[in-house]
Amino acid sequence: MQKLTLALPSAKLWLTLLISTLALRFISLSLYPLMDTTEARYAEMARIMFETGNWITPMFDYNVPFWGKPPIFTWLSSLGFSLFGINEFAARVPHLIVGLGVIGLVYKLAKDHFQSTAMGIFSASILASTVSFIVLSGAVMTDTALTFSIALSMVSFWQAWNNRGKVWGYLFFVGLALGMLSKGPLALVLIGISLTVWLFPNARWKKLWRTLPWGAGTLLFLLISVPWYIIAEYKTPGFLDYFIIGEHIKRFIVSGWQGDLYGSAHERTRGTIWVYAFVSMLPWSPVLIWQGIRSLKDAKDVEESPDGFGSFLLMWMLSPMMLFSFSGNILASYVMPALPATALLVVHMHKQKPLPNGFYKVGFITPLLLVVLISALHFDWVAKRSEDKILAVWKQQPEATQSDLFYLHKRPFSAQYYSSGKAKQRSMELGSWLPSQHKAFFIVQSNRDQTVYANWSCEERNTTKKESLLYCQSHHP
């Protein structure tokens, strides 16, 4: 135990890194606006859920059901709105709390496996200082809840495998159910890939049937996950066909899939997920690669332990890349479920072959990057894709409550959120809507747009680098 302690950087160093990273991320939650497209879109769905009281079906717009994802992401932000009001902090903080849950699971697994609190803190700090993890954990997205669900199942499986209490076997199935409510069958696929590849070598699968409470656990899984799917299909028929066939089969195999009802598919070269993985795991990906090279030079692998812990972590980490290597529709955030295993693998490989403590000070890059990133967004050092500023001016106009609010050609999601759903999209074909417009209106349009609203008197109330806010009144009241 003394040798292991000496091989580790000081607990004070890791606690400083952990606390500073989490504190900075917490403070940052209200310092910059919700931006298009992802955060503003999901926050607006949560706002509509909170406003309408419809906690079953997330809504893409009023009376337009969103079939693309299960509801946990909207439940989280809607709960935040109910506790803290409708603001950026309320939208984001529940997701950060779920991220803290992932960090807690990583701490627990490392503490129990290595029988060392210091190793638990070491692992938690590595995860918290992984740049993409801490940034995404404080964002309104679906990936943090998915990552928690997968981490709960994987940690619970390992604990149950090593006879650390019956409750872990049930928590494995709870994780599967939460995954179904976070992002659907994808969670089962990622967990299945990890465990299948790990279980078959050395005939580990023979122990599987007595490791988990299959009967009661399956019932628990069904009781938690299935009711929402049944109710959602009943409320909006067609949901299951779109979500299961479209989102989980066609999106995966059809590059640039055109069936997306809510946006466009993210077409990428197949295999791009590996590039995303390297970037997402920074600053620890170079350390992990260097440790792998050292092991190869010594003719060793990550295992070096009879219980298979190293290969368990490796399969957990690689499963998203293994799956999405064959998909052309991917985002960098798809790597997030691999990050808890990445942190644990860094610690496991350090235990097997320690690096000088100075290598791990690279983790302090993350809190410094957070300060720079949030400062750039808060003080407008970089352009932000958000309508918060121009709509803040709109809200101050004396006519705002009595007039319509339009966006010409395209209405960003942040416009809908920051106008509390009042902003509506209008076509550049004025004949399709302007003749029937009788009420005074505000309209936001590009500065390059020279549209003339015949029979209306329009004055500019605000302008930014890209767009202007006009107030228009009819010549014929």
C-alpha positions, 0 to 999 in steps of 0.5 A: 500500500505504501508503494502505491501511495508513493506512486501517486501524485498527492491527494491534495493535488488531485482534490485541488484539480477536482474541486477547482474544475467543478467549481468553475463549471458550476459558476459558469452555468449562468455566464453565457447564453443558450446557443444554437442549435443543440442547447437552445433547441433542447432547452426550448423543449424543456421550457415548453414541457414546463409551460404546458405540463405535458411531461410525456412527449417532448415538443419540438414546437407547440403541438409538434411532438419530438420523436427523436429522443426519450424524455430524460433530457427534458425532464432534467431541465424542466425540473430545473425550471420548476426550482430556479425559474426559466434561465440558463442556470436552471436549464443546465444545472440538473445536467451537471448534477448528473455529471457529478453522479458519473464522477461519483460512480467512477470514484466508487469503482476505483476506491473499491477496486484498488482499495484506496480512497486516494485512487478513487480521488485520482480517478474522479479528478481525471474524469472531471478534468477531461475537457469534453466531459466537464463541458458537456456535463454542464450543457443541455444535451442528452449525452450526460444522462446516457453516460450516467446510465451506461456508467451505472450499468458497467460499474454495477456489473463489475461490483456484482461480478466481484460479489460486492453486494446483491444491490449492484445486480439490480442497479445494473438493470436500473442503468439499462432502464435509465439508458432506454429513457435517456437515448433509447436502445443505443444504451443497450447496444453500447453496454452489450458490445462492451460486455460481449467482447469482454466475456467471451475470452477465457470463458468468462460468460459461464459465470454470467448467469449467476452474477446478475438477478436475471429474472427480477432484474429484467422485470425491474428493467421493464417496469421502469422503461416500458411504460413511458414508451407505451404511453408516448406511442398512445399520445402520439401514434407513429413515435415508435416507428420513427424512433426505433426504425428511423433513429436507430437503424436508418440514421446509423446505416444511411449516410446523410439520412434524409428522414430526419424530421427535426434537422439534418443528419450529420454526415461525416466520413466513416471512422471520424469517431476516432478523431473525435475520441482523441480530441474528446479525451484531451488532455489525457489521450496523449498520456493514454497513448504513451502508456500504451506504447510503453506497454507494447515496448515491454511486450505487455498489455493493459491487462496485467491483472488476473481479474480482467479489470484492464480489458474490462475498462478497455472494452467499455472505452472502445465500444462507442468507437467500435459502433460508430466507426460504421456510421456516417451520422455522428457528433463528437459528443457520441464519445462521451460514454467512453470517458468514465472508462478512459479515466479509470484506464489512465489510473489503472495503467498508472498503477501498472507502470507509473509515470512521473507525477509531473505528467499529470499536472497537465490536468490543470490545463482544463480549469485554465481552459474553462476560464478562457472559454467562459470569459470569451463567451461572457465578454463577447470576445467570440461570436455567439450563435444566440438571439439573447441580446437582440431579444433582450432589447425587444423585451424592453420595447413598450410595444413588445407585449401588444405586438407580434414577433417574427423572424424572416426566413429562419427562426433560430431555436434560441429566438424561440427560447428567449422570446418564451415561444412568441417568435414565429417564422415568416417566409420571405414570400411576403404575399403568403402572410403580409396581406393578412397581417393586421397587427403591428409586429416586430421582425428580425431579419438579416442586415443584408436583407433589404425587404420592403414591407408594402403599406407598413411603416418600419423603424429600426429598433436595434441592430447587431453585426448580423441582423436588425430588429424592426418595428412595423406599423400599418399605414391603414390602422 
